[in-house]
Amino acid sequence: MRQIPVDTSGATVMVALPPQLKMRDKKTGQVAQDNETGSNLMTVDVLFVMNGNAEVISVTVAEPDVSGELAMGTPVALTGLVARPWENEFNGQKRHGISFRAVAVTSLAKAG
């Protein structure tokens, strides 16, 4: 699958919604897991601001790689962020979009 590296060096990134477990199947409550490590996956919604444009994106990251207090408004670093185009068909409807995955999400808030 194609992965497109995302340059975050000129962006301001902050938590829009705190980390939540990513569900593989909401009906059964099955949590999504990383294929390589078996760790639970989390989603963190972040406000991504660059060149005067702001957008909320949902970033998937393995649970052990979420560090620091990630309350709403906390500035964060997104290490190894990549975008992955996806497409699927459900009940005859084609859907497509872009998913985001990071190696780590780290709080940039000063410990106080």
Beta strands, then each sheet from edge to edge (+ up, - down):
strand 1: 4-5
strand 2: 12-21
strand 3: 23-25
strand 4: 30-31
strand 5: 41-50
strand 6: 53-62
strand 7: 66-67
strand 8: 76-79
strand 9: 82-90
strand 10: 93-101
strand 11: 104-107
sheet 1: 1+ 9- 10+ 6+ 5- 2+
sheet 2: 3+ 4-
sheet 3: 7+ 11+ 8-
end
